[in-house]
């Protein structure tokens, strides 16, 4: 019985060995490359023996073109993704429109009159201006001629004083300055003098009126002739005045005499 068990075990082991050694997928076993069986080199390679390879080591233009294209593409991407930086200004809800206060001429001065040919000075201050305009216009408006006379245009908003040479202006301007009343207008160059002021922004100014005149040539008093005086009319008026005075004197004497007679003095 023991020999039977021993034989069965030997037969089973032989069958198992046959099955394991057989390829179930019938794959072809290829011989391995002999180089794969060589040990891996761990030391630095030594110089070989033979002729050196002769050639041009200068980089080709392909690499340069590629790099240039890459840089151009990168520059284009940067340009397309670049954002404009803006400054945000917070305007309070109770803010009022910015205004201009005149310094010269003073607001308490009387109606100023300037001679055409002199240099006129205008000076002012800004009040309640939170957003400064990029530029301003200063204009003298003549209602009689219904025309604007530009003193300066697109001037810096930081300017608070201007000198107007009316003599130079009069000699070069096509439209001459008439003898009339003018209104000084100062406003944002991006708008007009008729705009409505917004909170925090400069509103148009038109609070100064002034006159301009042209002086006459000097004449001696002996040569002066009154343009509205008529000597004939003057002599006639003198006669009427004398008659009126005599009549009033007679009336006064008669009235006083009658008054005295009435009270029996």
Secondary structure as UniProt FT lines:
FT   HELIX           2..21
FT   TURN            24..25
FT   HELIX           34..37
FT   HELIX           61..81
FT   TURN            93..94
FT   STRAND          97..104
FT   TURN            107..108
FT   STRAND          112..115
FT   TURN            116..117
FT   STRAND          119..127
FT   STRAND          135..142
FT   TURN            143..146
FT   STRAND          147..156
FT   TURN            157..158
FT   STRAND          161..165
FT   HELIX           166..172
FT   STRAND          180..188
FT   TURN            189..190
FT   TURN            193..194
FT   STRAND          201..202
FT   STRAND          205..213
FT   HELIX           221..223
FT   TURN            227..228
FT   HELIX           231..262
FT   TURN            263..264
//
